[in-house]
Amino acid sequence: MKEKFIQLLESIKKDLIFLANEAEHSIRQAMRALEKRDSQLAQQVIDLDAGIDRKEVAIEDQILALLALQQPVAIDLRFIVAGLKMNSDLERIGDHAVNIAQTVIEWGEKPYVQSLDELFRMSELSCKMLHDAVSAFIHQDSDLARKVCAQDSSVDDLYRKIVLDTIEVLRNNPEQMEQGFAAVRIARNLERVADLSTNIGEDVVFMKEAKIIRHQFEG
Protein backbone atom coordinates (compact mmCIF):
# COMPACT_ATOMS: atom_id res chain seq x y z
CA MET A 1 0.00 0.00 0.00
CA LYS A 2 2.83 2.40 0.84
CA GLU A 3 4.46 1.84 -2.56
CA LYS A 4 1.13 2.48 -4.31
CA PHE A 5 0.64 5.63 -2.25
CA ILE A 6 4.07 6.94 -3.26
CA GLN A 7 3.31 6.21 -6.92
CA LEU A 8 0.07 8.17 -6.69
CA LEU A 9 1.85 11.12 -5.09
CA GLU A 10 4.45 11.10 -7.85
CA SER A 11 1.72 10.98 -10.49
CA ILE A 12 0.01 14.02 -8.97
CA LYS A 13 3.34 15.85 -8.75
CA LYS A 14 4.11 15.19 -12.44
CA ASP A 15 0.64 16.33 -13.48
CA LEU A 16 0.98 19.55 -11.48
CA ILE A 17 4.34 20.25 -13.14
CA PHE A 18 2.76 19.69 -16.55
CA LEU A 19 -0.12 22.02 -15.70
CA ALA A 20 2.32 24.67 -14.46
CA ASN A 21 4.28 24.49 -17.71
CA GLU A 22 1.06 24.89 -19.70
CA ALA A 23 -0.03 27.89 -17.62
CA GLU A 24 3.34 29.63 -17.97
CA HIS A 25 3.39 28.91 -21.71
CA SER A 26 -0.08 30.42 -22.08
CA ILE A 27 0.98 33.65 -20.38
CA ARG A 28 4.10 33.91 -22.53
CA GLN A 29 2.14 33.22 -25.72
CA ALA A 30 -0.50 35.79 -24.82
CA MET A 31 2.20 38.41 -24.31
CA ARG A 32 3.89 37.38 -27.55
CA ALA A 33 0.55 37.89 -29.28
CA LEU A 34 0.48 41.40 -27.81
CA GLU A 35 4.00 42.11 -28.99
CA LYS A 36 3.34 40.83 -32.52
CA ARG A 37 -0.26 42.07 -32.71
CA ASP A 38 -1.10 38.48 -33.59
CA SER A 39 -4.80 37.84 -33.09
CA GLN A 40 -4.50 34.26 -34.36
CA LEU A 41 -1.94 33.44 -31.67
CA ALA A 42 -4.18 35.12 -29.11
CA GLN A 43 -7.07 32.93 -30.23
CA GLN A 44 -4.87 29.84 -29.86
CA VAL A 45 -4.25 30.79 -26.22
CA ILE A 46 -8.00 31.05 -25.70
CA ASP A 47 -8.68 27.73 -27.42
CA LEU A 48 -6.03 25.87 -25.39
CA ASP A 49 -7.56 26.94 -22.08
CA ALA A 50 -10.11 24.12 -22.22
CA GLY A 51 -7.23 21.65 -21.97
CA ILE A 52 -5.91 23.42 -18.88
CA ASP A 53 -9.38 23.29 -17.33
CA ARG A 54 -9.69 19.56 -18.02
CA LYS A 55 -6.27 18.89 -16.52
CA GLU A 56 -7.15 20.86 -13.40
CA VAL A 57 -10.31 18.80 -12.89
CA ALA A 58 -8.43 15.53 -13.46
CA ILE A 59 -5.78 16.46 -10.88
CA GLU A 60 -8.42 17.45 -8.35
CA ASP A 61 -10.12 14.08 -8.88
CA GLN A 62 -6.79 12.31 -8.27
CA ILE A 63 -6.16 14.24 -5.07
CA LEU A 64 -9.66 13.67 -3.69
CA ALA A 65 -9.47 9.96 -4.53
CA LEU A 66 -6.14 9.72 -2.74
CA LEU A 67 -7.58 11.40 0.33
CA ALA A 68 -10.55 9.01 0.29
CA LEU A 69 -8.49 5.84 -0.10
CA GLN A 70 -5.43 6.66 2.01
CA GLN A 71 -4.76 8.33 5.33
CA PRO A 72 -1.83 10.65 4.65
CA VAL A 73 -0.12 12.34 7.58
CA ALA A 74 2.61 14.92 8.21
CA ILE A 75 4.41 16.12 5.07
CA ASP A 76 2.39 13.82 2.78
CA LEU A 77 -0.83 15.43 3.98
CA ARG A 78 0.67 18.91 3.62
CA PHE A 79 1.79 18.01 0.08
CA ILE A 80 -1.77 17.02 -0.82
CA VAL A 81 -3.25 20.19 0.70
CA ALA A 82 -0.65 22.37 -1.06
CA GLY A 83 -1.13 20.45 -4.31
CA LEU A 84 -4.89 21.00 -4.23
CA LYS A 85 -4.44 24.75 -3.76
CA MET A 86 -1.66 24.94 -6.34
CA ASN A 87 -3.86 23.13 -8.85
CA SER A 88 -6.54 25.79 -8.49
CA ASP A 89 -4.02 28.65 -8.70
CA LEU A 90 -2.51 27.26 -11.91
CA GLU A 91 -5.93 27.01 -13.54
CA ARG A 92 -6.59 30.63 -12.62
CA ILE A 93 -3.27 31.66 -14.16
CA GLY A 94 -4.50 30.02 -17.36
CA ASP A 95 -7.65 32.16 -17.09
CA HIS A 96 -5.52 35.31 -16.81
CA ALA A 97 -3.70 34.29 -19.98
CA VAL A 98 -7.09 34.07 -21.68
CA ASN A 99 -8.01 37.54 -20.39
CA ILE A 100 -4.81 38.97 -21.86
CA ALA A 101 -5.40 37.19 -25.17
CA GLN A 102 -8.97 38.52 -25.36
CA THR A 103 -7.70 42.03 -24.73
CA VAL A 104 -5.14 41.62 -27.52
CA ILE A 105 -7.92 40.66 -29.94
CA GLU A 106 -10.09 43.60 -28.81
CA TRP A 107 -7.12 45.98 -29.13
CA GLY A 108 -6.62 44.99 -32.73
CA GLU A 109 -4.62 47.49 -34.77
CA LYS A 110 -5.36 50.53 -32.61
CA PRO A 111 -2.19 52.44 -31.66
CA TYR A 112 -0.51 51.95 -28.31
CA VAL A 113 -0.86 54.95 -26.02
CA GLN A 114 2.62 54.51 -24.54
CA SER A 115 5.61 52.20 -24.49
CA LEU A 116 4.78 48.61 -23.54
CA ASP A 117 8.24 48.00 -22.07
CA GLU A 118 7.00 47.97 -18.49
CA LEU A 119 4.21 45.54 -19.38
CA PHE A 120 6.80 43.15 -20.77
CA ARG A 121 8.98 43.61 -17.68
CA MET A 122 5.95 42.72 -15.59
CA SER A 123 5.36 39.67 -17.74
CA GLU A 124 8.95 38.44 -17.43
CA LEU A 125 9.00 38.93 -13.67
CA SER A 126 5.60 37.29 -13.17
CA CYS A 127 6.60 34.30 -15.32
CA LYS A 128 9.90 33.98 -13.46
CA MET A 129 8.02 34.00 -10.16
CA LEU A 130 5.76 31.24 -11.44
CA HIS A 131 8.69 29.21 -12.78
CA ASP A 132 10.63 29.56 -9.52
CA ALA A 133 7.57 28.75 -7.40
CA VAL A 134 7.08 25.52 -9.32
CA SER A 135 10.80 24.73 -9.01
CA ALA A 136 10.52 25.30 -5.27
CA PHE A 137 7.58 22.89 -5.22
CA ILE A 138 9.49 20.24 -7.18
CA HIS A 139 12.56 20.44 -4.95
CA GLN A 140 10.69 21.31 -1.73
CA ASP A 141 12.90 24.40 -1.47
CA SER A 142 11.37 26.75 1.06
CA ASP A 143 14.21 29.29 0.69
CA LEU A 144 13.45 29.69 -3.02
CA ALA A 145 9.74 29.85 -2.21
CA ARG A 146 10.37 32.76 0.16
CA LYS A 147 12.35 34.56 -2.56
CA VAL A 148 9.35 34.21 -4.86
CA CYS A 149 7.10 35.78 -2.27
CA ALA A 150 9.53 38.67 -1.76
CA GLN A 151 9.40 39.53 -5.49
CA ASP A 152 5.69 40.24 -5.45
CA SER A 153 6.23 43.82 -4.29
CA SER A 154 8.32 44.53 -7.43
CA VAL A 155 5.42 43.47 -9.65
CA ASP A 156 3.03 45.59 -7.58
CA ASP A 157 5.33 48.61 -8.06
CA LEU A 158 5.33 48.10 -11.83
CA TYR A 159 1.55 47.78 -11.86
CA ARG A 160 1.10 51.03 -9.97
CA LYS A 161 3.52 52.81 -12.30
CA ILE A 162 1.69 51.57 -15.41
CA VAL A 163 -1.64 52.75 -13.98
CA LEU A 164 -0.29 56.20 -13.04
CA ASP A 165 1.51 56.63 -16.37
CA THR A 166 -1.63 55.63 -18.26
CA ILE A 167 -3.74 58.11 -16.33
CA GLU A 168 -1.23 60.86 -17.17
CA VAL A 169 -1.29 59.97 -20.88
CA LEU A 170 -5.09 59.89 -20.98
CA ARG A 171 -5.36 63.33 -19.41
CA ASN A 172 -3.85 64.71 -22.59
CA ASN A 173 -5.32 62.12 -24.98
CA PRO A 174 -8.83 61.24 -23.76
CA GLU A 175 -9.72 59.87 -27.19
CA GLN A 176 -7.35 56.95 -26.44
CA MET A 177 -9.27 55.88 -23.36
CA GLU A 178 -10.02 52.42 -24.79
CA GLN A 179 -6.36 51.62 -25.43
CA GLY A 180 -5.38 52.96 -22.03
CA PHE A 181 -7.89 50.73 -20.28
CA ALA A 182 -6.64 47.77 -22.34
CA ALA A 183 -3.06 48.31 -21.14
CA VAL A 184 -4.21 48.54 -17.53
CA ARG A 185 -6.30 45.35 -17.89
CA ILE A 186 -3.27 43.45 -19.13
CA ALA A 187 -1.16 44.83 -16.28
CA ARG A 188 -3.84 43.82 -13.77
CA ASN A 189 -3.86 40.25 -15.09
CA LEU A 190 -0.07 40.04 -14.85
CA GLU A 191 -0.24 41.37 -11.30
CA ARG A 192 -2.67 38.57 -10.46
CA VAL A 193 -0.28 35.99 -11.97
CA ALA A 194 2.36 37.25 -9.55
CA ASP A 195 -0.12 37.03 -6.66
CA LEU A 196 -1.00 33.44 -7.54
CA SER A 197 2.69 32.54 -7.87
CA THR A 198 3.17 34.01 -4.41
CA ASN A 199 0.36 31.78 -3.15
CA ILE A 200 2.23 28.75 -4.53
CA GLY A 201 5.41 29.91 -2.80
CA GLU A 202 3.56 30.25 0.49
CA ASP A 203 2.11 26.77 0.07
CA VAL A 204 5.59 25.32 -0.54
CA VAL A 205 6.76 26.79 2.77
CA PHE A 206 3.70 25.28 4.47
CA MET A 207 4.36 21.91 2.83
CA LYS A 208 8.04 21.83 3.79
CA GLU A 209 8.05 23.53 7.18
CA ALA A 210 4.43 23.38 8.40
CA LYS A 211 4.55 27.19 8.68
CA ILE A 212 1.93 29.65 7.48
CA ILE A 213 3.57 32.79 6.08
CA ARG A 214 0.57 34.56 4.56
CA HIS A 215 0.31 38.23 5.62
CA GLN A 216 3.90 38.02 6.94
CA PHE A 217 2.65 35.73 9.72
CA GLU A 218 4.66 32.62 10.52
CA GLY A 219 2.72 30.08 12.55
N, C-alpha and C positions, 0 to 999 in steps of 0.2 A: 504493500500500500504506500509506503514512504517513497519508493522509487517512482511509482505512478504519480504521486503528488508532485514530486520534483519535476517530472516531465511536463505536467500540466502547467506548473509555474513558468517553466522555460518557454512553453508554447505561448503563454500570455505575454511574456516579456518580448518575444520575437515579434508578435503581432503589434504590440504597442510601438516598438521601434519602427516597424513598417508604416504604421499610421502616422507617426511623427515625421518620417521622411516625406510622406505624401502631403502632409499639411505644410511643411516648410517649402516643398516644391511648388505648391499652389500659390503661396504668398509671393515667391520669387517670380513665378510666371505671370502673376497678375501685375506685378511692378514692371516686368519686362514689357508687358502689353501697354502699360502706360508710357514707358520710355519710347516704344516704337510706334505708338498710336495704332496698335494692332488689335482691331475689334474681333478678328477671328480667333486670335490667341486668348483674348479675354473670354470669349464664348466657350473655348475649350476648358478653361478653368471652371466656369459655371457648370458645364456638362459633367466634369469629373467629380464634382462634389457628391453626387449620388453614391459613388463608390466609397468615398470617405464615410458617408453616413452608414452605409451597409456594414463597413468594417467596424465602426464604433459599436453598432448593435451586436455584432457577432462577438466582439471582445467582452462586452457587458454580459452577454449570455454565458460565456466561458467562466467569467469571474463569479457570477451568481451560482452557476452549477458547482463550481469548486467549493464555494462556501456551504452549499447545501449538502455536499457529499463528504467533505472533510471537516476537520476541526482545527484549522490553523491557529497557531499561537505565536506570541513574541514577534520577531522580525518578519516571519511569513505572513502573519495577519496584517502587519503594518504595510507590507508590500502589496497585499491585495487591496487594502483600503486606499493606498496611494495610487495604485494602478487604476482603480475605478474612477478616481477623481481626475487622474491624468487623461484617461480615455475621453472623458467628457470635455476637458479643456482642449484637447487636440481637435476634436470635432468642431468646437467653436472657432478655433483658429481657421479651420477650413471654411467656415461660414464667413469669417472676415475677409478671406481671400475672394470669396464670391462677391462680397459687398464692393471690394475694390474693383473687381472685374466689371461689375455692373456700372460703376461710376465711370470707368474708362469708356464703355460703350456709349453711355449718355453724353460724355464729354465730346466724343466724336472729333471733329476737326477744328473745334473752336480754339482760339489762341489761349495759351497759358497766361495767367495774369502776373506771374513772377517766376523766378528761377525755381526749378523743382529739386535743386541739389539737396536741400534739407530734408525733403521727403525721401529721397534715396538714401540719405544718411540714416534716417529713422528706420527705413526698411532693412538696411544692412545690420544695424545694431539689434533690431527686434529679432531678425533671423538668427543672428549669432547667439542671442540669449536663448532662443528656442533650441538651437543646436547644442549649446553647452548644457542646458537643463536636461536634455535627453541623454547626453554623454554622462552627466552626473548620475542620472537614473541607472544607466547601464552598469556603471562602475561603482555605484553606491558611494559616490564621492560628495560628502556633505560640504567640504571646503569649496569645491567648484560650485555647488548649488548656492552657497551663500554669496559667491561672487556674482552669480546671475541675478540674485535678488538686489544686490547693491547697484547694478547697472540700470535698474528701472527708473531711477531719478533722472538719468541722462536722457532717456527717451521722453520722459515727462517735460523736461526743459525744452527739448526740440519741438514738442507738440505746442507748448505755450508760445514759443517764438513764431512758429508757422501761423498760429491763430492771430497773434498780434500784428505780424507783418501783413497778413491778408486783410485785416481790418484797415490798416493804414493805406494799402493799395486801393481798397474799395471806396475809401473816402474820396479819393480823387477820380475814381473810375467806376461809378455806381452801375454803369451799364454792363459791367463784367461780374455782376453779383453771382450769376449762376456758376461761372468758372471758379470764383473764389470759394463758394460753398463746396464745390466738388473737391478742391484741394484740401479743405478742412476735413471733409468726410473721410478722405483717404488717410489723412494724418490720424484721425480719431481711430480708425480701424487698426492702424499700425500700433498706436498706443495701447489698444486692447490686446494685441498679440503679445506685446511686452508684459502686460499685466498677467496674462495667462501663462506665459513662460515663467514669470515670477512665482505663480501658484505652484507650478511643477517643481521649481527649486525648493519651495517651502515644504512640499510633500516629500521630496527626497531627504531633507533633513529629518522630518518626522519618521520616515521609514528607517533611516540609518541610526538615529540617535534617540528616537522616541521623545523629541522635543518639538513643541509648537512655537514657531517663530513669526507667525502672522502678527502684524501691528507692532513689530519690534518686541514682542513678548516671547520669552523663552520659558516653557513650562515643562 
